[in-house]
Amino acid sequence: MRTLITLAGVLSIITGAVWILQGINILPGSFMTGQIRWAGYGGVAVIVGVVLITLTNRRKGSRPKKIV
């Protein structure tokens, strides 16, 4: 399950990066080219991808209990 969520996060980051590049008119060839709105959507997609990867791959190690 962790692998699938990490993969979804990576795909979200890649897709968001493409949308950003198309939105700011660096990557031509689409209806999104030159429309700044898509750069905003891409930024949100990148953030979602980073959050997915970060939350999924956190170490969940248990701390040793203190004996008093």
Distance bins in CASP14 RR format, pairs under 12 A and 6 or more apart:
PFRMAT RR
TARGET T0000
AUTHOR 0000-0000-0000
RMODE 2
METHOD distances of the structure
MODEL  1
1 7 0 0 0 0 0 1 0 0 0 0 0
1 8 0 0 0 0 0 1 0 0 0 0 0
1 56 0 0 0 0 1 0 0 0 0 0 0
2 8 0 0 0 0 0 1 0 0 0 0 0
2 9 0 0 0 0 0 1 0 0 0 0 0
2 52 0 0 0 0 0 1 0 0 0 0 0
2 53 0 0 0 0 0 1 0 0 0 0 0
2 55 0 0 0 0 0 1 0 0 0 0 0
2 56 1 0 1 0 0 0 0 0 0 0 0
2 57 1 0 0 1 0 0 0 0 0 0 0
2 58 0 0 0 0 0 1 0 0 0 0 0
2 59 0 0 0 0 0 1 0 0 0 0 0
2 60 0 0 0 0 0 1 0 0 0 0 0
3 9 0 0 0 0 0 1 0 0 0 0 0
3 10 0 0 0 0 0 1 0 0 0 0 0
3 53 0 0 0 0 0 1 0 0 0 0 0
3 56 0 0 0 0 1 0 0 0 0 0 0
3 57 0 0 0 0 0 1 0 0 0 0 0
4 10 0 0 0 0 0 1 0 0 0 0 0
4 11 0 0 0 0 0 1 0 0 0 0 0
4 52 0 0 0 0 0 1 0 0 0 0 0
4 53 0 0 0 0 0 1 0 0 0 0 0
4 56 0 0 0 0 1 0 0 0 0 0 0
5 11 0 0 0 0 0 1 0 0 0 0 0
5 12 0 0 0 0 0 1 0 0 0 0 0
5 48 0 0 0 0 0 1 0 0 0 0 0
5 49 0 0 0 0 1 0 0 0 0 0 0
5 51 0 0 0 0 0 1 0 0 0 0 0
5 52 1 0 1 0 0 0 0 0 0 0 0
5 53 0 0 0 0 1 0 0 0 0 0 0
5 54 0 0 0 0 0 1 0 0 0 0 0
5 55 0 0 0 0 1 0 0 0 0 0 0
5 56 1 0 1 0 0 0 0 0 0 0 0
5 57 0 0 0 0 1 0 0 0 0 0 0
5 58 0 0 0 0 0 1 0 0 0 0 0
6 12 0 0 0 0 0 1 0 0 0 0 0
6 13 0 0 0 0 0 1 0 0 0 0 0
6 49 0 0 0 0 1 0 0 0 0 0 0
6 50 0 0 0 0 0 1 0 0 0 0 0
6 51 0 0 0 0 0 1 0 0 0 0 0
6 52 1 0 0 1 0 0 0 0 0 0 0
6 53 1 0 1 0 0 0 0 0 0 0 0
6 54 0 0 0 0 0 1 0 0 0 0 0
6 55 0 0 0 0 0 1 0 0 0 0 0
6 56 1 0 1 0 0 0 0 0 0 0 0
6 57 1 0 0 1 0 0 0 0 0 0 0
6 58 0 0 0 0 0 1 0 0 0 0 0
7 13 0 0 0 0 0 1 0 0 0 0 0
7 14 0 0 0 0 0 1 0 0 0 0 0
7 49 0 0 0 0 0 1 0 0 0 0 0
7 52 0 0 0 0 1 0 0 0 0 0 0
7 53 0 0 0 0 1 0 0 0 0 0 0
7 56 0 0 0 0 1 0 0 0 0 0 0
7 57 0 0 0 0 0 1 0 0 0 0 0
8 14 0 0 0 0 0 1 0 0 0 0 0
8 15 0 0 0 0 0 1 0 0 0 0 0
8 45 0 0 0 0 0 1 0 0 0 0 0
8 48 0 0 0 0 1 0 0 0 0 0 0
8 49 1 0 0 1 0 0 0 0 0 0 0
8 50 0 0 0 0 0 1 0 0 0 0 0
8 51 0 0 0 0 0 1 0 0 0 0 0
8 52 1 0 0 1 0 0 0 0 0 0 0
8 53 0 0 0 0 1 0 0 0 0 0 0
8 55 0 0 0 0 0 1 0 0 0 0 0
8 56 0 0 0 0 1 0 0 0 0 0 0
9 15 0 0 0 0 1 0 0 0 0 0 0
9 16 0 0 0 0 0 1 0 0 0 0 0
9 17 0 0 0 0 0 1 0 0 0 0 0
9 45 0 0 0 0 1 0 0 0 0 0 0
9 46 0 0 0 0 1 0 0 0 0 0 0
9 47 0 0 0 0 0 1 0 0 0 0 0
9 48 1 0 0 1 0 0 0 0 0 0 0
9 49 1 1 0 0 0 0 0 0 0 0 0
9 50 1 0 0 1 0 0 0 0 0 0 0
9 51 0 0 0 0 1 0 0 0 0 0 0
9 52 1 0 1 0 0 0 0 0 0 0 0
9 53 1 0 1 0 0 0 0 0 0 0 0
9 54 0 0 0 0 1 0 0 0 0 0 0
9 55 0 0 0 0 0 1 0 0 0 0 0
9 56 0 0 0 0 1 0 0 0 0 0 0
9 57 0 0 0 0 0 1 0 0 0 0 0
10 16 0 0 0 0 0 1 0 0 0 0 0
10 17 0 0 0 0 0 1 0 0 0 0 0
10 45 0 0 0 0 0 1 0 0 0 0 0
10 46 0 0 0 0 0 1 0 0 0 0 0
10 48 0 0 0 0 0 1 0 0 0 0 0
10 49 1 0 0 1 0 0 0 0 0 0 0
10 50 0 0 0 0 0 1 0 0 0 0 0
10 52 0 0 0 0 1 0 0 0 0 0 0
10 53 1 0 0 1 0 0 0 0 0 0 0
10 56 0 0 0 0 0 1 0 0 0 0 0
10 57 0 0 0 0 0 1 0 0 0 0 0
11 17 0 0 0 0 0 1 0 0 0 0 0
11 18 0 0 0 0 0 1 0 0 0 0 0
11 45 0 0 0 0 1 0 0 0 0 0 0
11 46 0 0 0 0 0 1 0 0 0 0 0
11 48 0 0 0 0 0 1 0 0 0 0 0
11 49 0 0 0 0 1 0 0 0 0 0 0
11 52 0 0 0 0 1 0 0 0 0 0 0
11 53 0 0 0 0 0 1 0 0 0 0 0
12 18 0 0 0 0 0 1 0 0 0 0 0
12 19 0 0 0 0 0 1 0 0 0 0 0
12 41 0 0 0 0 0 1 0 0 0 0 0
12 42 0 0 0 0 1 0 0 0 0 0 0
12 43 0 0 0 0 0 1 0 0 0 0 0
12 44 0 0 0 0 1 0 0 0 0 0 0
12 45 1 0 1 0 0 0 0 0 0 0 0
12 46 1 0 0 1 0 0 0 0 0 0 0
12 47 0 0 0 0 1 0 0 0 0 0 0
12 48 1 0 1 0 0 0 0 0 0 0 0
12 49 1 1 0 0 0 0 0 0 0 0 0
12 50 0 0 0 0 1 0 0 0 0 0 0
12 51 0 0 0 0 1 0 0 0 0 0 0
12 52 1 0 0 1 0 0 0 0 0 0 0
12 53 0 0 0 0 1 0 0 0 0 0 0
13 19 0 0 0 0 0 1 0 0 0 0 0
13 20 0 0 0 0 0 1 0 0 0 0 0
13 42 0 0 0 0 1 0 0 0 0 0 0
13 43 0 0 0 0 1 0 0 0 0 0 0
13 44 0 0 0 0 0 1 0 0 0 0 0
13 45 1 0 0 1 0 0 0 0 0 0 0
13 46 1 0 1 0 0 0 0 0 0 0 0
13 47 0 0 0 0 1 0 0 0 0 0 0
13 48 0 0 0 0 1 0 0 0 0 0 0
13 49 1 0 1 0 0 0 0 0 0 0 0
13 50 1 0 0 1 0 0 0 0 0 0 0
13 51 0 0 0 0 0 1 0 0 0 0 0
13 52 0 0 0 0 1 0 0 0 0 0 0
13 53 1 0 0 1 0 0 0 0 0 0 0
13 54 0 0 0 0 0 1 0 0 0 0 0
14 20 0 0 0 0 0 1 0 0 0 0 0
14 21 0 0 0 0 0 1 0 0 0 0 0
14 42 0 0 0 0 0 1 0 0 0 0 0
14 45 0 0 0 0 1 0 0 0 0 0 0
14 46 0 0 0 0 1 0 0 0 0 0 0
14 49 0 0 0 0 1 0 0 0 0 0 0
15 21 0 0 0 0 0 1 0 0 0 0 0
15 22 0 0 0 0 0 1 0 0 0 0 0
15 32 0 0 0 0 0 1 0 0 0 0 0
15 38 0 0 0 0 0 1 0 0 0 0 0
15 41 0 0 0 0 1 0 0 0 0 0 0
15 42 1 0 0 1 0 0 0 0 0 0 0
15 43 0 0 0 0 0 1 0 0 0 0 0
15 44 0 0 0 0 0 1 0 0 0 0 0
15 45 1 0 1 0 0 0 0 0 0 0 0
15 46 0 0 0 0 1 0 0 0 0 0 0
15 48 0 0 0 0 1 0 0 0 0 0 0
15 49 0 0 0 0 1 0 0 0 0 0 0
16 22 0 0 0 0 1 0 0 0 0 0 0
16 23 0 0 0 0 0 1 0 0 0 0 0
16 27 0 0 0 0 0 1 0 0 0 0 0
16 32 0 0 0 0 0 1 0 0 0 0 0
16 38 0 0 0 0 1 0 0 0 0 0 0
16 39 0 0 0 0 1 0 0 0 0 0 0
16 40 0 0 0 0 1 0 0 0 0 0 0
16 41 1 0 0 1 0 0 0 0 0 0 0
16 42 1 1 0 0 0 0 0 0 0 0 0
16 43 1 0 0 1 0 0 0 0 0 0 0
16 44 0 0 0 0 1 0 0 0 0 0 0
16 45 1 1 0 0 0 0 0 0 0 0 0
16 46 1 0 1 0 0 0 0 0 0 0 0
16 47 0 0 0 0 1 0 0 0 0 0 0
16 48 0 0 0 0 1 0 0 0 0 0 0
16 49 0 0 0 0 1 0 0 0 0 0 0
16 50 0 0 0 0 0 1 0 0 0 0 0
17 23 0 0 0 0 0 1 0 0 0 0 0
17 24 0 0 0 0 0 1 0 0 0 0 0
17 26 0 0 0 0 0 1 0 0 0 0 0
17 27 0 0 0 0 1 0 0 0 0 0 0
17 38 0 0 0 0 0 1 0 0 0 0 0
17 39 0 0 0 0 0 1 0 0 0 0 0
17 40 0 0 0 0 0 1 0 0 0 0 0
17 41 0 0 0 0 0 1 0 0 0 0 0
17 42 1 0 0 1 0 0 0 0 0 0 0
17 43 0 0 0 0 1 0 0 0 0 0 0
17 45 0 0 0 0 1 0 0 0 0 0 0
17 46 1 0 0 1 0 0 0 0 0 0 0
17 47 0 0 0 0 0 1 0 0 0 0 0
17 49 0 0 0 0 0 1 0 0 0 0 0
17 50 0 0 0 0 0 1 0 0 0 0 0
18 24 0 0 0 0 0 1 0 0 0 0 0
18 26 0 0 0 0 0 1 0 0 0 0 0
18 27 1 0 0 1 0 0 0 0 0 0 0
18 28 0 0 0 0 0 1 0 0 0 0 0
18 29 0 0 0 0 0 1 0 0 0 0 0
18 30 0 0 0 0 1 0 0 0 0 0 0
18 32 0 0 0 0 1 0 0 0 0 0 0
18 33 0 0 0 0 0 1 0 0 0 0 0
18 38 0 0 0 0 1 0 0 0 0 0 0
18 39 0 0 0 0 0 1 0 0 0 0 0
18 41 0 0 0 0 0 1 0 0 0 0 0
18 42 0 0 0 0 1 0 0 0 0 0 0
18 43 0 0 0 0 0 1 0 0 0 0 0
18 45 0 0 0 0 1 0 0 0 0 0 0
18 46 0 0 0 0 0 1 0 0 0 0 0
19 26 0 0 0 0 0 1 0 0 0 0 0
19 27 0 0 0 0 1 0 0 0 0 0 0
19 30 0 0 0 0 1 0 0 0 0 0 0
19 31 0 0 0 0 0 1 0 0 0 0 0
19 32 1 0 0 1 0 0 0 0 0 0 0
19 33 0 0 0 0 0 1 0 0 0 0 0
19 34 0 0 0 0 0 1 0 0 0 0 0
19 35 0 0 0 0 1 0 0 0 0 0 0
19 36 0 0 0 0 0 1 0 0 0 0 0
19 37 0 0 0 0 1 0 0 0 0 0 0
19 38 1 0 1 0 0 0 0 0 0 0 0
19 39 1 0 0 1 0 0 0 0 0 0 0
19 40 1 0 0 1 0 0 0 0 0 0 0
19 41 1 0 1 0 0 0 0 0 0 0 0
19 42 1 1 0 0 0 0 0 0 0 0 0
19 43 1 0 0 1 0 0 0 0 0 0 0
19 44 0 0 0 0 1 0 0 0 0 0 0
19 45 1 0 0 1 0 0 0 0 0 0 0
19 46 0 0 0 0 1 0 0 0 0 0 0
20 26 0 0 0 0 1 0 0 0 0 0 0
20 27 0 0 0 0 1 0 0 0 0 0 0
20 32 0 0 0 0 0 1 0 0 0 0 0
20 33 0 0 0 0 0 1 0 0 0 0 0
20 34 0 0 0 0 0 1 0 0 0 0 0
20 35 0 0 0 0 0 1 0 0 0 0 0
20 36 0 0 0 0 0 1 0 0 0 0 0
20 37 0 0 0 0 0 1 0 0 0 0 0
20 38 1 0 0 1 0 0 0 0 0 0 0
20 39 1 0 1 0 0 0 0 0 0 0 0
20 40 1 0 0 1 0 0 0 0 0 0 0
20 41 0 0 0 0 1 0 0 0 0 0 0
20 42 1 0 1 0 0 0 0 0 0 0 0
20 43 1 0 1 0 0 0 0 0 0 0 0
20 44 0 0 0 0 0 1 0 0 0 0 0
20 45 0 0 0 0 1 0 0 0 0 0 0
20 46 1 0 0 1 0 0 0 0 0 0 0
20 47 0 0 0 0 0 1 0 0 0 0 0
21 27 1 1 0 0 0 0 0 0 0 0 0
21 28 0 0 0 0 1 0 0 0 0 0 0
21 29 0 0 0 0 0 1 0 0 0 0 0
21 30 0 0 0 0 0 1 0 0 0 0 0
21 32 0 0 0 0 1 0 0 0 0 0 0
21 33 0 0 0 0 1 0 0 0 0 0 0
21 34 0 0 0 0 0 1 0 0 0 0 0
21 38 0 0 0 0 1 0 0 0 0 0 0
21 39 0 0 0 0 1 0 0 0 0 0 0
21 40 0 0 0 0 0 1 0 0 0 0 0
21 42 0 0 0 0 1 0 0 0 0 0 0
21 43 0 0 0 0 0 1 0 0 0 0 0
21 46 0 0 0 0 0 1 0 0 0 0 0
22 28 1 0 0 1 0 0 0 0 0 0 0
22 29 1 0 0 1 0 0 0 0 0 0 0
22 30 1 0 1 0 0 0 0 0 0 0 0
22 31 0 0 0 0 1 0 0 0 0 0 0
22 32 1 0 1 0 0 0 0 0 0 0 0
22 33 1 0 1 0 0 0 0 0 0 0 0
22 34 1 0 0 1 0 0 0 0 0 0 0
22 35 1 0 0 1 0 0 0 0 0 0 0
22 36 0 0 0 0 0 1 0 0 0 0 0
22 37 0 0 0 0 0 1 0 0 0 0 0
22 38 1 0 1 0 0 0 0 0 0 0 0
22 39 1 0 0 1 0 0 0 0 0 0 0
22 40 0 0 0 0 0 1 0 0 0 0 0
22 41 0 0 0 0 0 1 0 0 0 0 0
22 42 0 0 0 0 1 0 0 0 0 0 0
23 29 0 0 0 0 0 1 0 0 0 0 0
23 30 0 0 0 0 1 0 0 0 0 0 0
23 31 0 0 0 0 0 1 0 0 0 0 0
23 32 1 0 1 0 0 0 0 0 0 0 0
23 33 1 0 0 1 0 0 0 0 0 0 0
23 34 1 0 1 0 0 0 0 0 0 0 0
23 35 1 0 1 0 0 0 0 0 0 0 0
23 36 1 0 0 1 0 0 0 0 0 0 0
23 37 1 0 0 1 0 0 0 0 0 0 0
23 38 1 0 1 0 0 0 0 0 0 0 0
23 39 1 0 1 0 0 0 0 0 0 0 0
23 40 1 0 0 1 0 0 0 0 0 0 0
23 41 0 0 0 0 1 0 0 0 0 0 0
23 42 0 0 0 0 1 0 0 0 0 0 0
23 43 0 0 0 0 0 1 0 0 0 0 0
24 32 0 0 0 0 0 1 0 0 0 0 0
24 33 0 0 0 0 1 0 0 0 0 0 0
24 34 1 0 0 1 0 0 0 0 0 0 0
24 35 0 0 0 0 1 0 0 0 0 0 0
24 36 1 0 0 1 0 0 0 0 0 0 0
24 37 0 0 0 0 0 1 0 0 0 0 0
24 38 0 0 0 0 1 0 0 0 0 0 0
24 39 1 0 1 0 0 0 0 0 0 0 0
24 40 0 0 0 0 1 0 0 0 0 0 0
24 42 0 0 0 0 0 1 0 0 0 0 0
24 43 0 0 0 0 0 1 0 0 0 0 0
25 32 0 0 0 0 1 0 0 0 0 0 0
25 33 1 0 1 0 0 0 0 0 0 0 0
25 34 1 0 1 0 0 0 0 0 0 0 0
25 35 0 0 0 0 1 0 0 0 0 0 0
25 36 0 0 0 0 1 0 0 0 0 0 0
25 38 0 0 0 0 0 1 0 0 0 0 0
25 39 0 0 0 0 1 0 0 0 0 0 0
26 32 0 0 0 0 0 1 0 0 0 0 0
26 33 0 0 0 0 1 0 0 0 0 0 0
26 34 0 0 0 0 1 0 0 0 0 0 0
26 38 0 0 0 0 0 1 0 0 0 0 0
26 39 0 0 0 0 1 0 0 0 0 0 0
27 33 1 0 0 1 0 0 0 0 0 0 0
27 34 0 0 0 0 1 0 0 0 0 0 0
27 38 0 0 0 0 0 1 0 0 0 0 0
27 39 0 0 0 0 0 1 0 0 0 0 0
28 34 0 0 0 0 1 0 0 0 0 0 0
28 35 0 0 0 0 0 1 0 0 0 0 0
30 38 0 0 0 0 1 0 0 0 0 0 0
31 37 0 0 0 0 0 1 0 0 0 0 0
31 38 0 0 0 0 1 0 0 0 0 0 0
32 38 1 0 1 0 0 0 0 0 0 0 0
32 39 0 0 0 0 1 0 0 0 0 0 0
32 40 0 0 0 0 0 1 0 0 0 0 0
32 41 0 0 0 0 1 0 0 0 0 0 0
32 42 0 0 0 0 1 0 0 0 0 0 0
33 39 0 0 0 0 0 1 0 0 0 0 0
35 41 0 0 0 0 1 0 0 0 0 0 0
35 42 0 0 0 0 0 1 0 0 0 0 0
36 42 0 0 0 0 0 1 0 0 0 0 0
36 43 0 0 0 0 0 1 0 0 0 0 0
37 43 0 0 0 0 0 1 0 0 0 0 0
37 44 0 0 0 0 0 1 0 0 0 0 0
38 44 0 0 0 0 0 1 0 0 0 0 0
38 45 0 0 0 0 0 1 0 0 0 0 0
39 45 0 0 0 0 0 1 0 0 0 0 0
39 46 0 0 0 0 0 1 0 0 0 0 0
40 46 0 0 0 0 1 0 0 0 0 0 0
40 47 0 0 0 0 0 1 0 0 0 0 0
41 47 0 0 0 0 0 1 0 0 0 0 0
41 48 0 0 0 0 0 1 0 0 0 0 0
42 48 0 0 0 0 1 0 0 0 0 0 0
42 49 0 0 0 0 0 1 0 0 0 0 0
43 49 0 0 0 0 1 0 0 0 0 0 0
43 50 0 0 0 0 1 0 0 0 0 0 0
44 50 0 0 0 0 0 1 0 0 0 0 0
44 51 0 0 0 0 0 1 0 0 0 0 0
45 51 0 0 0 0 0 1 0 0 0 0 0
45 52 0 0 0 0 0 1 0 0 0 0 0
46 52 0 0 0 0 0 1 0 0 0 0 0
46 53 0 0 0 0 0 1 0 0 0 0 0
47 53 0 0 0 0 0 1 0 0 0 0 0
47 54 0 0 0 0 0 1 0 0 0 0 0
48 54 0 0 0 0 0 1 0 0 0 0 0
48 55 0 0 0 0 0 1 0 0 0 0 0
49 55 0 0 0 0 1 0 0 0 0 0 0
49 56 0 0 0 0 1 0 0 0 0 0 0
49 57 0 0 0 0 0 1 0 0 0 0 0
50 56 0 0 0 0 0 1 0 0 0 0 0
50 57 0 0 0 0 0 1 0 0 0 0 0
51 57 0 0 0 0 0 1 0 0 0 0 0
51 58 0 0 0 0 0 1 0 0 0 0 0
52 58 0 0 0 0 0 1 0 0 0 0 0
END
